[in-house]
Amino acid sequence: MSDTLTPALEDYLEMILRICEENGTAKISDIARRLKIAKPSVTQAVSSLRREGLVIQAPYGPISLTEKGRVQAQDVWQRHQLISRFLHEVLQVPPGIAEHDACMIEHVISPETLLQISAYLGGGEPDGFVPAARVSLDALVPGQKARIIKIQGKNAPVKRRILEMGLIPGVELELERIAPLGDPVEIKMQDFHLSLRREEAALLLVDLIPE
């Protein structure tokens, strides 16, 4: 969940994504109709999203997402889909109610709980789906534990160096500390302590391990 967006603004961002995927861009009237909210309220919300750097809109023009906005919107939408699927398929909640409840739960669910739901469903997410609890290693804070999923990027020498350090998929590690200026980061892997440049840590996609 975003540190700055309210649940209401996340709902707007999610809807803008869905409309943009259908039509290329979104209009104030489209958003108002889908969310059943008055146009002035939508206009005010879009202004807030624009100040956050999440959407682009010329005066009275169509709305589109920035790259930052698309990433955040996809995160919200993916949370929604996973929760709705769990409620309907596992708990046998009727589809309409599952959708409604997912809209509320998606804003407060923890990454750890979402990861467990994803694991319970057996990894049947849509292609390209990345659970909210799956992040790059450089996003962790000291004390968090994670399991390596894969090494990202196309920088072969850096990837080879990472592999040579024993940082391979399946390995569990803990982020111990971050240097005062943010680089390097220090990790613990079994009984070993390693130091990684932040750009190297960013290439490691990991799943958080719940406490």
PyRosetta script that sets phi, psi and omega in degrees:
from pyrosetta import init, pose_from_sequence

init()
pose = pose_from_sequence("MSDTLTPALEDYLEMILRICEENGTAKISDIARRLKIAKPSVTQAVSSLRREGLVIQAPYGPISLTEKGRVQAQDVWQRHQLISRFLHEVLQVPPGIAEHDACMIEHVISPETLLQISAYLGGGEPDGFVPAARVSLDALVPGQKARIIKIQGKNAPVKRRILEMGLIPGVELELERIAPLGDPVEIKMQDFHLSLRREEAALLLVDLIPE")
pose.set_psi(1, 141.2)
pose.set_omega(1, -179.6)
pose.set_phi(2, -64.0)
pose.set_psi(2, 146.8)
pose.set_omega(2, 178.3)
pose.set_phi(3, -78.2)
pose.set_psi(3, -17.4)
pose.set_omega(3, -173.9)
pose.set_phi(4, -113.9)
pose.set_psi(4, -24.9)
pose.set_omega(4, -176.0)
pose.set_phi(5, -86.1)
pose.set_psi(5, 138.3)
pose.set_omega(5, 173.6)
pose.set_phi(6, -77.3)
pose.set_psi(6, 162.4)
pose.set_omega(6, 175.8)
pose.set_phi(7, -54.9)
pose.set_psi(7, -38.1)
pose.set_omega(7, -179.8)
pose.set_phi(8, -63.3)
pose.set_psi(8, -42.9)
pose.set_omega(8, 179.8)
pose.set_phi(9, -68.9)
pose.set_psi(9, -33.3)
pose.set_omega(9, 174.4)
pose.set_phi(10, -62.8)
pose.set_psi(10, -38.1)
pose.set_omega(10, 177.8)
pose.set_phi(11, -62.6)
pose.set_psi(11, -42.9)
pose.set_omega(11, 178.0)
pose.set_phi(12, -62.2)
pose.set_psi(12, -45.5)
pose.set_omega(12, -178.2)
pose.set_phi(13, -61.9)
pose.set_psi(13, -42.2)
pose.set_omega(13, 178.0)
pose.set_phi(14, -61.6)
pose.set_psi(14, -43.9)
pose.set_omega(14, -179.4)
pose.set_phi(15, -67.4)
pose.set_psi(15, -38.5)
pose.set_omega(15, 177.7)
pose.set_phi(16, -60.6)
pose.set_psi(16, -41.6)
pose.set_omega(16, 177.6)
pose.set_phi(17, -59.7)
pose.set_psi(17, -47.4)
pose.set_omega(17, -176.4)
pose.set_phi(18, -63.9)
pose.set_psi(18, -40.4)
pose.set_omega(18, 179.5)
pose.set_phi(19, -70.3)
pose.set_psi(19, -41.2)
pose.set_omega(19, 179.4)
pose.set_phi(20, -62.7)
pose.set_psi(20, -35.6)
pose.set_omega(20, 178.8)
pose.set_phi(21, -68.2)
pose.set_psi(21, -26.1)
pose.set_omega(21, 178.8)
pose.set_phi(22, -85.7)
pose.set_psi(22, -41.4)
pose.set_omega(22, -169.4)
pose.set_phi(23, -119.1)
pose.set_psi(23, -5.2)
pose.set_omega(23, -177.8)
pose.set_phi(24, 94.6)
pose.set_psi(24, -44.5)
pose.set_omega(24, 175.9)
pose.set_phi(25, -139.8)
pose.set_psi(25, 171.2)
pose.set_omega(25, 178.7)
pose.set_phi(26, -122.9)
pose.set_psi(26, 151.3)
pose.set_omega(26, 176.2)
pose.set_phi(27, -114.2)
pose.set_psi(27, 154.3)
pose.set_omega(27, 177.6)
pose.set_phi(28, -54.2)
pose.set_psi(28, -42.6)
pose.set_omega(28, -178.1)
pose.set_phi(29, -65.2)
pose.set_psi(29, -37.1)
pose.set_omega(29, 178.1)
pose.set_phi(30, -61.9)
pose.set_psi(30, -46.5)
pose.set_omega(30, -177.7)
pose.set_phi(31, -65.2)
pose.set_psi(31, -43.5)
pose.set_omega(31, -179.2)
pose.set_phi(32, -61.3)
pose.set_psi(32, -42.1)
pose.set_omega(32, -178.7)
pose.set_phi(33, -67.8)
pose.set_psi(33, -43.5)
pose.set_omega(33, -177.8)
pose.set_phi(34, -67.0)
pose.set_psi(34, -41.1)
pose.set_omega(34, -177.9)
pose.set_phi(35, -89.7)
pose.set_psi(35, -4.8)
pose.set_omega(35, -179.1)
pose.set_phi(36, 56.1)
pose.set_psi(36, 50.2)
pose.set_omega(36, -179.0)
pose.set_phi(37, -129.4)
pose.set_psi(37, 150.0)
pose.set_omega(37, -179.2)
pose.set_phi(38, -65.1)
pose.set_psi(38, 146.9)
pose.set_omega(38, -177.8)
pose.set_phi(39, -58.0)
pose.set_psi(39, -41.3)
pose.set_omega(39, 179.3)
pose.set_phi(40, -59.2)
pose.set_psi(40, -34.8)
pose.set_omega(40, 178.6)
pose.set_phi(41, -67.6)
pose.set_psi(41, -38.9)
pose.set_omega(41, 178.3)
pose.set_phi(42, -66.2)
pose.set_psi(42, -43.0)
pose.set_omega(42, 179.4)
pose.set_phi(43, -58.6)
pose.set_psi(43, -42.6)
pose.set_omega(43, 179.2)
pose.set_phi(44, -65.3)
pose.set_psi(44, -41.7)
pose.set_omega(44, -179.9)
pose.set_phi(45, -65.8)
pose.set_psi(45, -41.8)
pose.set_omega(45, 179.5)
pose.set_phi(46, -63.1)
pose.set_psi(46, -37.4)
pose.set_omega(46, 176.8)
pose.set_phi(47, -60.8)
pose.set_psi(47, -40.6)
pose.set_omega(47, 178.4)
pose.set_phi(48, -65.2)
pose.set_psi(48, -42.1)
pose.set_omega(48, 178.8)
pose.set_phi(49, -66.3)
pose.set_psi(49, -34.3)
pose.set_omega(49, 178.0)
pose.set_phi(50, -66.8)
pose.set_psi(50, -39.6)
pose.set_omega(50, 178.0)
pose.set_phi(51, -64.8)
pose.set_psi(51, -28.6)
pose.set_omega(51, 178.2)
pose.set_phi(52, -81.4)
pose.set_psi(52, -3.7)
pose.set_omega(52, -179.6)
pose.set_phi(53, 76.5)
pose.set_psi(53, 25.1)
pose.set_omega(53, -174.9)
pose.set_phi(54, -101.9)
pose.set_psi(54, -22.9)
pose.set_omega(54, 178.6)
pose.set_phi(55, -135.2)
pose.set_psi(55, 161.6)
pose.set_omega(55, 175.8)
pose.set_phi(56, -123.2)
pose.set_psi(56, 134.1)
pose.set_omega(56, 177.0)
pose.set_phi(57, -153.0)
pose.set_psi(57, 123.1)
pose.set_omega(57, 171.1)
pose.set_phi(58, -74.3)
pose.set_psi(58, 158.1)
pose.set_omega(58, -179.9)
pose.set_phi(59, -50.4)
pose.set_psi(59, 119.7)
pose.set_omega(59, 178.5)
pose.set_phi(60, 63.3)
pose.set_psi(60, 14.7)
pose.set_omega(60, -177.2)
pose.set_phi(61, -99.1)
pose.set_psi(61, -177.6)
pose.set_omega(61, 178.8)
pose.set_phi(62, -69.0)
pose.set_psi(62, 163.2)
pose.set_omega(62, -176.2)
pose.set_phi(63, -112.2)
pose.set_psi(63, 136.7)
pose.set_omega(63, 174.0)
pose.set_phi(64, -134.7)
pose.set_psi(64, 161.8)
pose.set_omega(64, -177.9)
pose.set_phi(65, -91.5)
pose.set_psi(65, 141.5)
pose.set_omega(65, 168.3)
pose.set_phi(66, -76.6)
pose.set_psi(66, 172.4)
pose.set_omega(66, 177.9)
pose.set_phi(67, -62.0)
pose.set_psi(67, -41.7)
pose.set_omega(67, 177.2)
pose.set_phi(68, -61.6)
pose.set_psi(68, -41.9)
pose.set_omega(68, 179.9)
pose.set_phi(69, -66.0)
pose.set_psi(69, -37.9)
pose.set_omega(69, 179.7)
pose.set_phi(70, -65.5)
pose.set_psi(70, -40.7)
pose.set_omega(70, 179.6)
pose.set_phi(71, -62.1)
pose.set_psi(71, -46.8)
pose.set_omega(71, -179.2)
pose.set_phi(72, -67.2)
pose.set_psi(72, -39.2)
pose.set_omega(72, 180.0)
pose.set_phi(73, -65.2)
pose.set_psi(73, -41.6)
pose.set_omega(73, 179.1)
pose.set_phi(74, -64.6)
pose.set_psi(74, -35.6)
pose.set_omega(74, 178.0)
pose.set_phi(75, -62.3)
pose.set_psi(75, -45.6)
pose.set_omega(75, 179.4)
pose.set_phi(76, -64.0)
pose.set_psi(76, -45.0)
pose.set_omega(76, -177.4)
pose.set_phi(77, -65.6)
pose.set_psi(77, -38.5)
pose.set_omega(77, 179.1)
pose.set_phi(78, -67.1)
pose.set_psi(78, -40.4)
pose.set_omega(78, 175.3)
pose.set_phi(79, -58.0)
pose.set_psi(79, -46.2)
pose.set_omega(79, -178.6)
pose.set_phi(80, -58.5)
pose.set_psi(80, -48.8)
pose.set_omega(80, -177.3)
pose.set_phi(81, -61.8)
pose.set_psi(81, -42.9)
pose.set_omega(81, -177.7)
pose.set_phi(82, -66.8)
pose.set_psi(82, -44.1)
pose.set_omega(82, -179.8)
pose.set_phi(83, -65.7)
pose.set_psi(83, -45.3)
pose.set_omega(83, -179.8)
pose.set_phi(84, -60.2)
pose.set_psi(84, -41.7)
pose.set_omega(84, 179.2)
pose.set_phi(85, -63.8)
pose.set_psi(85, -42.5)
pose.set_omega(85, 179.4)
pose.set_phi(86, -62.8)
pose.set_psi(86, -45.7)
pose.set_omega(86, -179.1)
pose.set_phi(87, -62.2)
pose.set_psi(87, -41.8)
pose.set_omega(87, -176.1)
pose.set_phi(88, -78.4)
pose.set_psi(88, -49.1)
pose.set_omega(88, -173.3)
pose.set_phi(89, -78.0)
pose.set_psi(89, -37.1)
pose.set_omega(89, -175.1)
pose.set_phi(90, -94.7)
pose.set_psi(90, -47.2)
pose.set_omega(90, -177.0)
pose.set_phi(91, -91.0)
pose.set_psi(91, -4.8)
pose.set_omega(91, 177.6)
pose.set_phi(92, 61.6)
pose.set_psi(92, 32.0)
pose.set_omega(92, 174.7)
pose.set_phi(93, -75.0)
pose.set_psi(93, 134.8)
pose.set_omega(93, 178.6)
pose.set_phi(94, -54.4)
pose.set_psi(94, 144.8)
pose.set_omega(94, -174.3)
pose.set_phi(95, -51.1)
pose.set_psi(95, -45.8)
pose.set_omega(95, -178.1)
pose.set_phi(96, -61.9)
pose.set_psi(96, -43.1)
pose.set_omega(96, 179.4)
pose.set_phi(97, -70.0)
pose.set_psi(97, -38.0)
pose.set_omega(97, 178.7)
pose.set_phi(98, -60.7)
pose.set_psi(98, -42.0)
pose.set_omega(98, 178.2)
pose.set_phi(99, -63.9)
pose.set_psi(99, -44.9)
pose.set_omega(99, -179.1)
pose.set_phi(100, -62.5)
pose.set_psi(100, -46.6)
pose.set_omega(100, -178.3)
pose.set_phi(101, -68.4)
pose.set_psi(101, -35.8)
pose.set_omega(101, 178.3)
pose.set_phi(102, -61.8)
pose.set_psi(102, -35.3)
pose.set_omega(102, 178.4)
pose.set_phi(103, -60.1)
pose.set_psi(103, -31.9)
pose.set_omega(103, -179.9)
pose.set_phi(104, -87.2)
pose.set_psi(104, -42.5)
pose.set_omega(104, -175.1)
pose.set_phi(105, -69.0)
pose.set_psi(105, -33.4)
pose.set_omega(105, -174.4)
pose.set_phi(106, -57.8)
pose.set_psi(106, -23.3)
pose.set_omega(106, -176.4)
pose.set_phi(107, -86.0)
pose.set_psi(107, -17.1)
pose.set_omega(107, -172.4)
pose.set_phi(108, -122.6)
pose.set_psi(108, -9.1)
pose.set_omega(108, -176.3)
pose.set_phi(109, -68.5)
pose.set_psi(109, 142.4)
pose.set_omega(109, -179.6)
pose.set_phi(110, -82.6)
pose.set_psi(110, 154.0)
pose.set_omega(110, 176.2)
pose.set_phi(111, -57.7)
pose.set_psi(111, -35.9)
pose.set_omega(111, -178.9)
pose.set_phi(112, -64.5)
pose.set_psi(112, -44.0)
pose.set_omega(112, 178.9)
pose.set_phi(113, -66.0)
pose.set_psi(113, -41.0)
pose.set_omega(113, 179.6)
pose.set_phi(114, -62.8)
pose.set_psi(114, -39.0)
pose.set_omega(114, 178.7)
pose.set_phi(115, -63.7)
pose.set_psi(115, -40.6)
pose.set_omega(115, 179.3)
pose.set_phi(116, -66.3)
pose.set_psi(116, -38.3)
pose.set_omega(116, 176.6)
pose.set_phi(117, -62.4)
pose.set_psi(117, -44.8)
pose.set_omega(117, 179.5)
pose.set_phi(118, -60.1)
pose.set_psi(118, -43.8)
pose.set_omega(118, 179.7)
pose.set_phi(119, -64.9)
pose.set_psi(119, -39.9)
pose.set_omega(119, -179.0)
pose.set_phi(120, -63.6)
pose.set_psi(120, -37.2)
pose.set_omega(120, -179.0)
pose.set_phi(121, -76.6)
pose.set_psi(121, -4.2)
pose.set_omega(121, 172.9)
pose.set_phi(122, 79.8)
pose.set_psi(122, 24.3)
pose.set_omega(122, 174.6)
pose.set_phi(123, 71.0)
pose.set_psi(123, 28.4)
pose.set_omega(123, -179.4)
pose.set_phi(124, -90.6)
pose.set_psi(124, 35.5)
pose.set_omega(124, -178.5)
pose.set_phi(125, -74.3)
pose.set_psi(125, 162.6)
pose.set_omega(125, 176.8)
pose.set_phi(126, -61.4)
pose.set_psi(126, 157.0)
pose.set_omega(126, 177.9)
pose.set_phi(127, -56.0)
pose.set_psi(127, 135.3)
pose.set_omega(127, 178.3)
pose.set_phi(128, 85.1)
pose.set_psi(128, -3.3)
pose.set_omega(128, -178.7)
pose.set_phi(129, -71.3)
pose.set_psi(129, 133.9)
pose.set_omega(129, 175.1)
pose.set_phi(130, -123.8)
pose.set_psi(130, 115.4)
pose.set_omega(130, -179.4)
pose.set_phi(131, -55.4)
pose.set_psi(131, 151.6)
pose.set_omega(131, -179.1)
pose.set_phi(132, -61.0)
pose.set_psi(132, -25.0)
pose.set_omega(132, -179.4)
pose.set_phi(133, -85.8)
pose.set_psi(133, 1.2)
pose.set_omega(133, 177.4)
pose.set_phi(134, -99.7)
pose.set_psi(134, 116.9)
pose.set_omega(134, -174.1)
pose.set_phi(135, -138.9)
pose.set_psi(135, 173.3)
pose.set_omega(135, 172.5)
pose.set_phi(136, -83.5)
pose.set_psi(136, 152.9)
pose.set_omega(136, -173.6)
pose.set_phi(137, -58.1)
pose.set_psi(137, -32.7)
pose.set_omega(137, -177.4)
pose.set_phi(138, -70.1)
pose.set_psi(138, -8.5)
pose.set_omega(138, 178.6)
pose.set_phi(139, -88.3)
pose.set_psi(139, -8.3)
pose.set_omega(139, -178.9)
pose.set_phi(140, -74.3)
pose.set_psi(140, 159.9)
pose.set_omega(140, 174.1)
pose.set_phi(141, -113.1)
pose.set_psi(141, 156.3)
pose.set_omega(141, -178.7)
pose.set_phi(142, -52.1)
pose.set_psi(142, 134.3)
pose.set_omega(142, 179.6)
pose.set_phi(143, 99.5)
pose.set_psi(143, -17.2)
pose.set_omega(143, 179.7)
pose.set_phi(144, -79.5)
pose.set_psi(144, 142.5)
pose.set_omega(144, 178.8)
pose.set_phi(145, -110.8)
pose.set_psi(145, 150.6)
pose.set_omega(145, -177.0)
pose.set_phi(146, -154.0)
pose.set_psi(146, 165.4)
pose.set_omega(146, 177.5)
pose.set_phi(147, -119.5)
pose.set_psi(147, 131.1)
pose.set_omega(147, -178.3)
pose.set_phi(148, -70.5)
pose.set_psi(148, 130.8)
pose.set_omega(148, 178.6)
pose.set_phi(149, -100.1)
pose.set_psi(149, -48.4)
pose.set_omega(149, 178.7)
pose.set_phi(150, -165.3)
pose.set_psi(150, 166.2)
pose.set_omega(150, 175.3)
pose.set_phi(151, -102.1)
pose.set_psi(151, 124.4)
pose.set_omega(151, -175.7)
pose.set_phi(152, -94.1)
pose.set_psi(152, 174.5)
pose.set_omega(152, 173.3)
pose.set_phi(153, 86.8)
pose.set_psi(153, 173.9)
pose.set_omega(153, -175.8)
pose.set_phi(154, -120.1)
pose.set_psi(154, 8.8)
pose.set_omega(154, -180.0)
pose.set_phi(155, -80.2)
pose.set_psi(155, 94.3)
pose.set_omega(155, -173.2)
pose.set_phi(156, -59.5)
pose.set_psi(156, -45.9)
pose.set_omega(156, -179.8)
pose.set_phi(157, -60.3)
pose.set_psi(157, -41.8)
pose.set_omega(157, 180.0)
pose.set_phi(158, -67.4)
pose.set_psi(158, -42.6)
pose.set_omega(158, 179.0)
pose.set_phi(159, -62.7)
pose.set_psi(159, -37.9)
pose.set_omega(159, 179.1)
pose.set_phi(160, -65.9)
pose.set_psi(160, -40.8)
pose.set_omega(160, 178.4)
pose.set_phi(161, -62.3)
pose.set_psi(161, -41.8)
pose.set_omega(161, 179.5)
pose.set_phi(162, -62.3)
pose.set_psi(162, -44.6)
pose.set_omega(162, 179.7)
pose.set_phi(163, -64.0)
pose.set_psi(163, -38.2)
pose.set_omega(163, -179.4)
pose.set_phi(164, -65.3)
pose.set_psi(164, -23.5)
pose.set_omega(164, 177.3)
pose.set_phi(165, -82.1)
pose.set_psi(165, -1.4)
pose.set_omega(165, 179.3)
pose.set_phi(166, 88.2)
pose.set_psi(166, 10.8)
pose.set_omega(166, -179.4)
pose.set_phi(167, -88.7)
pose.set_psi(167, 83.0)
pose.set_omega(167, -176.3)
pose.set_phi(168, -117.0)
pose.set_psi(168, 159.7)
pose.set_omega(168, 179.0)
pose.set_phi(169, -53.4)
pose.set_psi(169, 135.8)
pose.set_omega(169, 179.8)
pose.set_phi(170, 100.9)
pose.set_psi(170, -20.5)
pose.set_omega(170, -179.2)
pose.set_phi(171, -73.3)
pose.set_psi(171, 137.7)
pose.set_omega(171, 176.9)
pose.set_phi(172, -99.8)
pose.set_psi(172, 144.1)
pose.set_omega(172, -177.4)
pose.set_phi(173, -148.2)
pose.set_psi(173, 171.3)
pose.set_omega(173, 177.0)
pose.set_phi(174, -133.8)
pose.set_psi(174, 133.5)
pose.set_omega(174, 174.1)
pose.set_phi(175, -79.3)
pose.set_psi(175, 117.6)
pose.set_omega(175, -175.4)
pose.set_phi(176, -89.7)
pose.set_psi(176, -49.8)
pose.set_omega(176, -178.3)
pose.set_phi(177, -157.6)
pose.set_psi(177, 160.8)
pose.set_omega(177, 177.3)
pose.set_phi(178, -122.0)
pose.set_psi(178, 133.8)
pose.set_omega(178, -179.7)
pose.set_phi(179, -59.4)
pose.set_psi(179, 153.6)
pose.set_omega(179, -176.5)
pose.set_phi(180, -51.7)
pose.set_psi(180, -35.0)
pose.set_omega(180, 179.8)
pose.set_phi(181, -93.7)
pose.set_psi(181, 9.3)
pose.set_omega(181, 176.2)
pose.set_phi(182, 89.1)
pose.set_psi(182, -1.0)
pose.set_omega(182, -177.9)
pose.set_phi(183, -152.1)
pose.set_psi(183, 126.9)
pose.set_omega(183, 5.4)
pose.set_phi(184, -87.7)
pose.set_psi(184, -176.8)
pose.set_omega(184, 172.3)
pose.set_phi(185, -113.4)
pose.set_psi(185, 148.4)
pose.set_omega(185, -179.2)
pose.set_phi(186, -114.2)
pose.set_psi(186, 134.5)
pose.set_omega(186, -178.2)
pose.set_phi(187, -126.5)
pose.set_psi(187, 157.9)
pose.set_omega(187, 175.0)
pose.set_phi(188, -116.1)
pose.set_psi(188, 129.1)
pose.set_omega(188, -179.1)
pose.set_phi(189, -131.3)
pose.set_psi(189, 107.7)
pose.set_omega(189, -171.9)
pose.set_phi(190, 57.4)
pose.set_psi(190, -117.7)
pose.set_omega(190, 179.7)
pose.set_phi(191, -102.1)
pose.set_psi(191, 10.9)
pose.set_omega(191, -177.4)
pose.set_phi(192, -103.9)
pose.set_psi(192, 148.7)
pose.set_omega(192, 175.3)
pose.set_phi(193, -118.6)
pose.set_psi(193, 125.9)
pose.set_omega(193, -177.1)
pose.set_phi(194, -124.2)
pose.set_psi(194, 150.9)
pose.set_omega(194, 175.6)
pose.set_phi(195, -114.8)
pose.set_psi(195, 128.6)
pose.set_omega(195, -179.1)
pose.set_phi(196, -122.6)
pose.set_psi(196, 140.1)
pose.set_omega(196, 170.1)
pose.set_phi(197, -67.1)
pose.set_psi(197, 150.1)
pose.set_omega(197, -176.3)
pose.set_phi(198, -60.9)
pose.set_psi(198, -35.0)
pose.set_omega(198, 179.3)
pose.set_phi(199, -66.3)
pose.set_psi(199, -28.8)
pose.set_omega(199, 175.8)
pose.set_phi(200, -74.3)
pose.set_psi(200, -42.9)
pose.set_omega(200, 179.1)
pose.set_phi(201, -60.6)
pose.set_psi(201, -32.9)
pose.set_omega(201, -178.5)
pose.set_phi(202, -67.0)
pose.set_psi(202, -19.3)
pose.set_omega(202, -179.2)
pose.set_phi(203, -84.5)
pose.set_psi(203, -12.4)
pose.set_omega(203, -178.2)
pose.set_phi(204, -93.4)
pose.set_psi(204, 111.6)
pose.set_omega(204, 176.2)
pose.set_phi(205, -86.2)
pose.set_psi(205, 125.6)
pose.set_omega(205, -175.3)
pose.set_phi(206, -131.0)
pose.set_psi(206, 157.2)
pose.set_omega(206, 170.6)
pose.set_phi(207, -102.4)
pose.set_psi(207, 129.8)
pose.set_omega(207, 176.9)
pose.set_phi(208, -65.5)
pose.set_psi(208, 143.1)
pose.set_omega(208, 175.6)
pose.set_phi(209, -103.4)
pose.set_psi(209, 117.4)
pose.set_omega(209, -178.5)
pose.set_phi(210, -58.5)
pose.set_psi(210, 147.4)
pose.set_omega(210, 177.5)
pose.set_phi(211, -66.1)
pose.dump_pdb("model.pdb")
